[in-house]
Amino acid sequence: MATSILTKKSLTFLEKYLNNAAPTGYEWDGQKLWMEYLKPYVDEFITDTYGTAVGVINPKATYKVVIEGHADEISWYVNYISDNGLLYVIRNGGSDHQIAPSKIVNIHTKKGIIKGVFGWPAIHTRNKAKEEAPKPENICIDVGAKDKEEVLSMGIHVGCVITYPDEFHILNKDKFVCRALDNRMGGFMIAEVARLLKENKKKLPFGLYITNSVQEEIGLRGAEMIAQRIKPNIAIVTDVTHDTTTPMIDKKKQGLAEIGEGPVIAYAPAVQQKLRDLIVTTAEKKKIPFQRAALSRATGTDTDAFAYSNGGVASALISLPLRYMHTTVEMVHQRDVENVIKLIYESLLAIKKDQSFSYFE
């Protein structure tokens, strides 16, 4: 069996990074952890007003390559506090209302974390002939308060952000399970690429911008901002994609991808064909297993933000297959994590100095 490229230090960081809450708009604590880990492997950092963090190698180079993931996780906001002390919520990102009932939550306040639970009527009390499904307007959080006044005295107010506390664990030796693998695994994987470049003493003929963007979950906003700041020549984005082998997923609509079978290389209008061909050729040459996905008008990832910025940036998407997206038990295969890292690493080494991806040169 091949030796893992992940070190004990890597996995210790991964667990700490995943267990830290970093909801959209509140990513900074996670970004500090990420920058602390990345610091030995880069020359300098760039940060912006909203919290995107970028580690830079060869900052004086005029030709710039971005490798990117996003740092935020889905969450909820307190939207309304009832007179009897129950909290009603709205989404911050694509939070799944159907998984909420019976979940424990962390409510972030200036007084610290306040625990609560998404309550749900007992099965005995529900009308079995007219079962009502969970939906955003009928799920609510109970913090054990008798009324609104007590809720407010706890430091909870409209606008407080709410996250799930579910932490990292490894299932059956090689399946990583946690909330927020989407997409802090991306931030982890690009940091590991930087580590390998440093440890293997690889000198790149361009500036490398290891970019952990904020606010992807609400519309690629962090990537939009940092793309204008960096003005890259190339962007290789990594995010998660759906494992479609679990129940209730139509492969004819969603395509086929499976955890353990390798990174997923995207085909989409935003994906620049010559850059994608370089990545595919690299995977074949280095014997890195991979899968393919066809996407329609948009990739739905930060690839779109980079591709259409600055008059057009050659961009590509390498995805990590994941089960149970936007739940608290997101699952990926360690082998895929390692192969995404390898594929980005080897693709960077395959890019020539000042390489043009124009179709007309």
Backbone hydrogen bonds in HBPLUS format (Angstrom, degrees):
<---DONOR---> <-ACCEPTOR-->    atom                        ^
c    i                          cat <-CA-CA->   ^        H-A-AA   ^      H-
h    n   atom  resd res      DA  || num        DHA   H-A  angle D-A-AA Bond
n    s   type  num  typ     dist DA aas  dist angle  dist       angle   num
A0011-LEU N   A0007-THR O   3.04 MM   4  6.36 162.2  2.07 154.1 156.8     1
A0012-THR N   A0008-LYS O   2.96 MM   4  6.14 150.0  2.05 145.3 153.9     2
A0013-PHE N   A0009-LYS O   2.98 MM   4  6.20 160.6  2.02 148.5 153.3     3
A0014-LEU N   A0010-SER O   2.87 MM   4  6.15 159.8  1.91 149.0 155.4     4
A0015-GLU N   A0011-LEU O   3.03 MM   4  6.18 164.2  2.06 145.8 148.5     5
A0016-LYS N   A0012-THR O   3.16 MM   4  6.37 165.5  2.18 147.4 151.5     6
A0017-TYR N   A0013-PHE O   2.78 MM   4  5.88 161.2  1.81 159.0 164.9     7
A0018-LEU N   A0014-LEU O   2.89 MM   4  6.02 160.5  1.93 152.7 157.3     8
A0019-ASN N   A0015-GLU O   3.00 MM   4  6.07 158.5  2.05 147.1 153.1     9
A0020-ASN N   A0016-LYS O   3.24 MM   4  6.33 134.0  2.47 137.4 147.1    10
A0073-GLU N   A0022-ALA O   2.97 MM  51  5.91 134.1  2.19 133.4 140.4    11
A0026-TYR N   A0023-PRO O   2.77 MM   3  5.27 155.9  1.83 146.2 147.3    12
A0024-THR N   A0073-GLU O   3.17 MM  49  5.85 138.0  2.35 162.2 153.9    13
A0031-GLN N   A0027-GLU O   3.02 MM   4  6.19 153.8  2.09 150.6 158.6    14
A0032-LYS N   A0028-TRP O   2.94 MM   4  6.16 148.9  2.03 148.4 155.4    15
A0033-LEU N   A0029-ASP O   3.20 MM   4  6.54 155.7  2.26 144.6 150.3    16
A0034-TRP N   A0030-GLY O   2.95 MM   4  6.20 159.4  2.00 149.4 155.4    17
A0035-MET N   A0031-GLN O   2.86 MM   4  6.04 162.0  1.89 150.8 155.1    18
A0036-GLU N   A0032-LYS O   2.99 MM   4  6.09 154.3  2.05 144.2 151.2    19
A0037-TYR N   A0033-LEU O   3.11 MM   4  6.39 155.2  2.17 147.0 152.8    20
A0038-LEU N   A0034-TRP O   2.96 MM   4  6.16 156.9  2.02 148.7 155.6    21
A0039-LYS N   A0035-MET O   2.92 MM   4  5.77 136.4  2.11 145.5 154.1    22
A0041-TYR N   A0038-LEU O   2.85 MM   3  5.61 158.5  1.90 132.7 139.8    23
A0043-ASP N   A0056-VAL O   2.76 MM  13  5.75 153.0  1.84 148.5 156.8    24
A0044-GLU N   A0056-VAL O   3.31 MM  12  5.34 148.4  2.42 139.4 145.2    25
A0056-VAL N   A0044-GLU O   2.79 MM  12  5.34 170.5  1.80 160.7 160.8    26
A0046-ILE N   A0054-VAL O   2.78 MM   8  4.97 150.6  1.87 143.2 152.5    27
A0054-VAL N   A0046-ILE O   2.79 MM   8  4.97 147.4  1.90 159.0 162.1    28
A0048-ASP N   A0052-THR O   3.21 MM   4  5.64 140.1  2.38 147.1 154.1    29
A0051-GLY N   A0048-ASP O   3.15 MM   3  5.45 154.0  2.23 109.1 116.9    30
A0053-ALA N   A0212-ASN O   3.19 MM 159  5.37 162.6  2.22 142.5 142.8    31
A0212-ASN N   A0053-ALA O   2.83 MM 159  5.37 177.4  1.83 173.4 174.0    32
A0055-GLY N   A0210-ILE O   2.87 MM 155  4.97 155.0  1.93 144.9 145.6    33
A0210-ILE N   A0055-GLY O   2.74 MM 155  4.97 159.9  1.78 166.4 160.6    34
A0057-ILE N   A0208-LEU O   2.88 MM 151  5.04 159.7  1.92 148.2 154.8    35
A0208-LEU N   A0057-ILE O   2.85 MM 151  5.04 157.5  1.90 145.8 153.1    36
A0061-ALA N   A0058-ASN O   3.18 MM   3  5.80 165.7  2.20 120.7 125.0    37
A0207-GLY N   A0063-TYR O   2.87 MM 144  6.10 167.5  1.88 172.4 168.6    38
A0233-ASN N   A0064-LYS O   2.82 MM 169  5.34 160.4  1.86 137.9 144.5    39
A0234-ILE N   A0064-LYS O   3.26 MM 170  6.69 150.1  2.35 152.5 158.9    40
A0065-VAL N   A0207-GLY O   2.82 MM 142  6.10 164.0  1.84 168.0 172.9    41
A0209-TYR N   A0065-VAL O   2.78 MM 144  6.06 162.6  1.81 161.0 164.6    42
A0066-VAL N   A0234-ILE O   2.87 MM 168  6.11 162.3  1.90 142.3 148.0    43
A0236-ILE N   A0066-VAL O   2.79 MM 170  6.08 165.6  1.81 153.0 156.3    44
A0067-ILE N   A0209-TYR O   3.10 MM 142  6.31 159.3  2.15 141.6 144.4    45
A0211-THR N   A0067-ILE O   2.87 MM 144  6.08 166.8  1.88 164.8 167.7    46
A0068-GLU N   A0236-ILE O   2.98 MM 168  6.37 151.9  2.06 147.0 152.0    47
A0238-THR N   A0068-GLU O   2.78 MM 170  6.06 160.5  1.82 171.2 173.9    48
A0069-GLY N   A0211-THR O   3.03 MM 142  6.49 154.4  2.10 164.1 172.2    49
A0213-SER N   A0069-GLY O   2.94 MM 144  6.33 153.5  2.01 158.4 151.2    50
A0071-ALA N   A0213-SER O   2.68 MM 142  5.76 164.1  1.70 167.7 168.9    51
A0075-SER N   A0092-ASN O   3.03 MM  17  5.05 148.4  2.14 139.6 147.2    52
A0092-ASN N   A0075-SER O   2.94 MM  17  5.05 147.4  2.05 141.2 131.0    53
A0076-TRP N   A0162-ILE O   2.98 MM  86  4.89 155.8  2.04 140.7 146.8    54
A0162-ILE N   A0076-TRP O   2.73 MM  86  4.89 152.8  1.80 147.5 147.5    55
A0077-TYR N   A0090-ILE O   2.84 MM  13  5.37 158.4  1.89 157.9 162.8    56
A0090-ILE N   A0077-TYR O   3.06 MM  13  5.37 148.9  2.16 142.2 151.2    57
A0078-VAL N   A0160-CYS O   2.88 MM  82  5.41 151.7  1.96 152.4 161.7    58
A0159-GLY N   A0078-VAL O   2.87 MM  81  5.20 155.4  1.93 134.0 141.3    59
A0079-ASN N   A0088-TYR O   2.77 MM   9  5.65 168.7  1.78 153.3 153.1    60
A0080-TYR N   A0088-TYR O   3.17 MM   8  5.06 150.3  2.27 135.5 132.4    61
A0088-TYR N   A0080-TYR O   2.79 MM   8  5.06 171.9  1.79 159.4 161.3    62
A0082-SER N   A0086-LEU O   2.88 MM   4  5.30 165.8  1.90 158.8 160.3    63
A0085-GLY N   A0082-SER O   2.97 MM   3  5.28 157.0  2.02 116.7 117.2    64
A0148-LYS N   A0083-ASP O   3.14 MM  65  4.96 145.3  2.26 121.9 119.5    65
A0087-LEU N   A0141-ILE O   2.93 MM  54  4.90 172.0  1.94 145.9 148.6    66
A0141-ILE N   A0087-LEU O   2.79 MM  54  4.90 159.0  1.83 141.4 148.5    67
A0099-ILE N   A0096-ASP O   3.39 MM   3  5.94 151.6  2.48 110.5 116.7    68
A0100-ALA N   A0097-HIS O   3.30 MM   3  5.28 150.3  2.39  98.8 107.4    69
A0103-LYS N   A0100-ALA O   2.90 MM   3  5.51 153.5  1.97 153.9 153.3    70
A0102-SER N   A0118-PHE O   2.64 MM  16  5.17 159.4  1.68 154.3 155.3    71
A0118-PHE N   A0103-LYS O   2.89 MM  15  5.41 164.6  1.92 158.5 163.2    72
A0105-VAL N   A0116-GLY O   2.87 MM  11  5.22 163.2  1.90 141.9 141.7    73
A0116-GLY N   A0105-VAL O   3.13 MM  11  5.22 147.6  2.24 140.8 141.8    74
A0106-ASN N   A0163-THR O   2.73 MM  57  5.24 169.0  1.74 161.7 163.9    75
A0163-THR N   A0106-ASN O   2.92 MM  57  5.24 158.3  1.97 150.6 155.2    76
A0107-ILE N   A0114-ILE O   2.80 MM   7  5.00 161.3  1.83 148.1 153.9    77
A0114-ILE N   A0107-ILE O   2.89 MM   7  5.00 162.2  1.92 143.7 149.7    78
A0108-HIS N   A0161-VAL O   2.94 MM  53  5.61 175.0  1.94 177.4 177.6    79
A0109-THR N   A0112-GLY O   3.11 MM   3  5.10 148.5  2.22 125.9 135.0    80
A0112-GLY N   A0109-THR O   2.99 MM   3  5.10 161.2  2.03 107.9 112.4    81
A0117-VAL N   A0142-ASP O   3.03 MM  25  5.36 149.9  2.12 134.9 144.0    82
A0142-ASP N   A0117-VAL O   2.79 MM  25  5.36 160.3  1.83 156.1 158.3    83
A0119-GLY N   A0140-CYS O   3.19 MM  21  6.32 136.7  2.39 153.5 165.9    84
A0125-THR N   A0122-ALA O   2.97 MM   3  5.54 147.9  2.08 115.4 124.1    85
A0126-ARG N   A0123-ILE O   3.42 MM   3  5.45 157.9  2.47 101.3 107.5    86
A0130-LYS N   A0127-ASN O   2.94 MM   3  5.34 143.0  2.08 109.2 120.2    87
A0138-ASN N   A0135-LYS O   2.91 MM   3  5.57 158.3  1.95 125.0 131.7    88
A0139-ILE N   A0135-LYS O   3.19 MM   4  6.22 133.2  2.42 164.5 174.2    89
A0151-VAL N   A0147-ASP O   3.20 MM   4  6.58 155.5  2.26 148.4 155.6    90
A0152-LEU N   A0148-LYS O   2.97 MM   4  6.28 164.0  1.99 158.7 161.7    91
A0153-SER N   A0149-GLU O   3.02 MM   4  6.25 149.0  2.12 142.3 151.1    92
A0154-MET N   A0150-GLU O   3.19 MM   4  6.45 127.2  2.49 138.9 151.2    93
A0154-MET N   A0151-VAL O   3.07 MM   3  5.28 142.4  2.22 102.2 113.1    94
A0155-GLY N   A0152-LEU O   3.02 MM   3  5.35 161.1  2.06 110.5 116.3    95
A0160-CYS N   A0157-HIS O   3.10 MM   3  5.86 162.0  2.13 143.7 143.8    96
A0169-HIS N   A0177-VAL O   2.99 MM   8  5.46 150.4  2.08 154.6 161.7    97
A0177-VAL N   A0169-HIS O   2.92 MM   8  5.46 161.6  1.95 174.8 173.8    98
A0171-LEU N   A0175-LYS O   2.73 MM   4  4.94 164.9  1.76 152.7 154.0    99
A0175-LYS N   A0171-LEU O   3.06 MM   4  4.94 144.0  2.20 143.1 151.0   100
A0334-GLN N   A0174-ASP O   2.78 MM 160  5.26 170.6  1.79 165.8 164.3   101
A0176-PHE N   A0332-VAL O   2.84 MM 156  5.35 141.1  1.99 151.2 159.9   102
A0332-VAL N   A0176-PHE O   3.01 MM 156  5.35 154.4  2.08 147.2 155.4   103
A0178-CYS N   A0330-GLU O   3.05 MM 152  5.46 152.8  2.13 145.9 154.5   104
A0184-ARG N   A0180-ALA O   3.24 MM   4  6.22 158.2  2.29 145.8 150.4   105
A0185-MET N   A0181-LEU O   3.14 MM   4  5.19 165.4  2.16 131.1 132.0   106
A0186-GLY N   A0183-ASN O   2.86 MM   3  5.21 133.4  2.08 103.1 115.6   107
A0188-PHE N   A0184-ARG O   2.99 MM   4  6.17 156.3  2.05 141.9 148.6   108
A0189-MET N   A0185-MET O   2.83 MM   4  6.02 160.8  1.87 149.5 154.4   109
A0190-ILE N   A0186-GLY O   3.04 MM   4  6.29 164.3  2.06 156.8 159.7   110
A0191-ALA N   A0187-GLY O   3.16 MM   4  6.23 148.5  2.26 138.5 147.1   111
A0192-GLU N   A0188-PHE O   2.97 MM   4  6.28 147.5  2.08 147.3 156.6   112
A0193-VAL N   A0189-MET O   3.04 MM   4  6.39 143.5  2.18 141.7 151.4   113
A0194-ALA N   A0190-ILE O   3.19 MM   4  6.50 156.8  2.25 143.0 147.7   114
A0195-ARG N   A0191-ALA O   2.98 MM   4  6.33 151.1  2.07 143.5 152.1   115
A0196-LEU N   A0192-GLU O   2.95 MM   4  6.19 161.3  1.98 150.9 154.5   116
A0197-LEU N   A0193-VAL O   3.01 MM   4  6.27 159.0  2.05 152.3 158.0   117
A0198-LYS N   A0194-ALA O   3.10 MM   4  6.32 159.6  2.15 147.7 152.6   118
A0199-GLU N   A0195-ARG O   2.86 MM   4  6.07 173.8  1.86 159.5 161.3   119
A0200-ASN N   A0196-LEU O   2.86 MM   4  5.77 150.2  1.95 145.1 152.4   120
A0202-LYS N   A0197-LEU O   2.94 MM   5  5.12 164.6  1.97 153.6 156.4   121
A0201-LYS N   A0198-LYS O   3.09 MM   3  5.05 158.9  2.13 103.3 109.0   122
A0222-GLY N   A0214-VAL O   2.95 MM   8  4.56 121.5  2.30 142.2 144.7   123
A0221-ARG N   A0215-GLN O   3.16 MM   6  5.38 135.7  2.37 141.2 128.4   124
A0219-GLY N   A0216-GLU O   3.07 MM   3  5.42 161.1  2.11 122.3 119.7   125
A0220-LEU N   A0216-GLU O   3.16 MM   4  3.94 173.4  2.17 109.5 111.5   126
A0224-GLU N   A0220-LEU O   3.08 MM   4  6.32 154.5  2.15 150.9 158.5   127
A0225-MET N   A0221-ARG O   3.14 MM   4  6.44 157.2  2.20 149.4 154.2   128
A0226-ILE N   A0222-GLY O   2.99 MM   4  6.24 171.5  2.00 156.3 158.2   129
A0227-ALA N   A0223-ALA O   2.91 MM   4  5.81 151.9  1.99 147.4 154.0   130
A0230-ILE N   A0226-ILE O   2.87 MM   4  6.10 167.9  1.89 160.4 161.3   131
A0231-LYS N   A0227-ALA O   2.93 MM   4  5.61 156.8  1.99 140.0 147.6   132
A0235-ALA N   A0314-ALA O   2.90 MM  79  6.33 149.3  2.00 154.5 158.5   133
A0316-ALA N   A0235-ALA O   2.96 MM  81  6.50 143.6  2.09 155.9 166.2   134
A0237-VAL N   A0316-ALA O   2.88 MM  79  6.13 171.9  1.88 161.9 159.1   135
A0318-ILE N   A0237-VAL O   2.89 MM  81  6.27 165.4  1.91 166.7 171.0   136
A0320-LEU N   A0239-ASP O   2.79 MM  81  6.20 150.4  1.87 145.0 155.0   137
A0241-THR N   A0320-LEU O   2.98 MM  79  5.88 147.6  2.09 134.0 132.3   138
A0322-LEU N   A0241-THR O   2.79 MM  81  5.85 141.6  1.93 159.7 170.4   139
A0243-ASP N   A0322-LEU O   2.76 MM  79  5.18 152.8  1.83 138.8 133.9   140
A0244-THR N   A0257-ALA O   2.88 MM  13  5.55 152.0  1.96 144.1 150.6   141
A0253-LYS N   A0250-ASP O   3.02 MM   3  5.49 142.3  2.17 108.9 119.1   142
A0254-GLN N   A0250-ASP O   2.84 MM   4  6.02 168.6  1.85 157.2 161.2   143
A0255-GLY N   A0251-LYS O   2.72 MM   4  4.59 140.5  1.87 125.0 130.0   144
A0261-GLU N   A0258-GLU O   3.27 MM   3  5.83 159.0  2.32 135.9 136.6   145
A0291-GLN N   A0263-PRO O   2.65 MM  28  5.97 156.7  1.70 158.5 163.8   146
A0264-VAL N   A0319-SER O   2.86 MM  55  4.87 166.3  1.88 140.9 145.0   147
A0319-SER N   A0264-VAL O   2.78 MM  55  4.87 175.9  1.79 147.6 147.5   148
A0265-ILE N   A0291-GLN O   2.79 MM  26  6.14 166.8  1.80 150.6 147.2   149
A0293-ALA N   A0265-ILE O   3.03 MM  28  6.19 147.8  2.14 149.7 147.2   150
A0266-ALA N   A0317-LEU O   3.23 MM  51  5.59 167.0  2.25 158.6 159.0   151
A0267-TYR N   A0293-ALA O   2.76 MM  26  6.01 142.3  1.90 164.0 174.5   152
A0295-LEU N   A0267-TYR O   2.82 MM  28  6.01 173.2  1.82 169.1 168.5   153
A0271-VAL N   A0268-ALA O   2.96 MM   3  5.24 147.4  2.07 109.7 119.9   154
A0272-GLN N   A0315-SER O   2.80 MM  43  5.49 158.3  1.85 158.1 165.6   155
A0276-ARG N   A0272-GLN O   2.95 MM   4  6.20 163.7  1.98 159.3 164.7   156
A0277-ASP N   A0273-GLN O   2.81 MM   4  6.04 155.8  1.87 150.1 157.1   157
A0278-LEU N   A0274-LYS O   3.07 MM   4  6.31 148.9  2.17 138.8 146.4   158
A0279-ILE N   A0275-LEU O   3.11 MM   4  6.46 152.5  2.19 146.6 153.7   159
A0279-ILE N   A0276-ARG O   3.05 MM   3  5.05 114.6  2.50  94.5 110.2   160
A0280-VAL N   A0276-ARG O   2.87 MM   4  6.18 162.7  1.90 158.2 162.7   161
A0281-THR N   A0277-ASP O   2.85 MM   4  5.95 167.4  1.87 151.0 154.9   162
A0282-THR N   A0278-LEU O   2.95 MM   4  6.05 152.9  2.02 140.5 148.3   163
A0283-ALA N   A0279-ILE O   2.94 MM   4  6.21 158.3  1.98 149.3 154.7   164
A0284-GLU N   A0280-VAL O   2.96 MM   4  6.27 161.1  1.99 153.5 158.3   165
A0285-LYS N   A0281-THR O   2.86 MM   4  6.02 163.3  1.89 150.9 156.0   166
A0286-LYS N   A0282-THR O   2.88 MM   4  5.95 160.2  1.92 152.6 157.7   167
A0288-ILE N   A0283-ALA O   2.85 MM   5  4.78 161.3  1.88 143.2 147.1   168
A0287-LYS N   A0284-GLU O   3.30 MM   3  5.02 156.8  2.36  95.7 102.2   169
A0304-ASP N   A0301-THR O   3.13 MM   3  6.11 148.6  2.23 127.6 129.9   170
A0306-PHE N   A0302-ASP O   3.11 MM   4  6.46 162.7  2.14 157.7 160.9   171
A0307-ALA N   A0303-THR O   2.85 MM   4  5.92 170.2  1.86 157.8 161.2   172
A0308-TYR N   A0304-ASP O   3.29 MM   4  6.25 161.7  2.33 144.2 147.1   173
A0309-SER N   A0306-PHE O   3.19 MM   3  5.28 167.4  2.21 113.7 114.1   174
A0313-VAL N   A0307-ALA O   3.00 MM   6  4.71 157.1  2.06 122.3 128.9   175
A0312-GLY N   A0309-SER O   2.70 MM   3  5.35 161.8  1.73 128.5 135.2   176
A0323-ARG N   A0331-MET O   2.89 MM   8  5.04 161.9  1.92 144.9 150.6   177
A0331-MET N   A0323-ARG O   3.08 MM   8  5.04 153.3  2.15 136.7 142.0   178
A0336-ASP N   A0333-HIS O   3.01 MM   3  5.37 124.1  2.33 106.1 119.5   179
A0337-VAL N   A0333-HIS O   3.14 MM   4  6.55 158.7  2.18 153.4 159.7   180
A0338-GLU N   A0334-GLN O   3.00 MM   4  6.31 162.5  2.04 155.3 159.0   181
A0339-ASN N   A0335-ARG O   2.99 MM   4  6.20 150.6  2.08 141.1 149.7   182
A0340-VAL N   A0336-ASP O   2.83 MM   4  6.08 148.6  1.93 154.8 162.0   183
A0341-ILE N   A0337-VAL O   3.17 MM   4  6.42 164.8  2.19 148.2 152.1   184
A0342-LYS N   A0338-GLU O   2.93 MM   4  6.20 162.4  1.96 147.7 152.7   185
A0343-LEU N   A0339-ASN O   2.91 MM   4  5.95 156.6  1.96 139.5 145.9   186
A0344-ILE N   A0340-VAL O   3.00 MM   4  6.22 166.0  2.02 156.8 159.3   187
A0345-TYR N   A0341-ILE O   2.97 MM   4  6.08 168.2  1.98 154.0 157.9   188
A0346-GLU N   A0342-LYS O   2.83 MM   4  5.96 171.5  1.84 154.5 157.0   189
A0347-SER N   A0343-LEU O   2.95 MM   4  5.92 149.8  2.04 139.5 148.3   190
A0348-LEU N   A0344-ILE O   2.99 MM   4  6.21 155.0  2.05 150.7 156.4   191
A0349-LEU N   A0345-TYR O   3.21 MM   4  6.55 155.4  2.27 145.8 152.2   192
A0350-ALA N   A0346-GLU O   3.10 MM   4  6.31 125.7  2.40 135.0 148.8   193
A0350-ALA N   A0347-SER O   3.08 MM   3  4.99 135.9  2.28  93.9 106.7   194
A0351-ILE N   A0348-LEU O   3.22 MM   3  5.41 152.7  2.30 103.4 111.2   195
A0355-GLN N   A0352-LYS O   3.19 MM   3  5.21 144.8  2.32 134.1 124.6   196
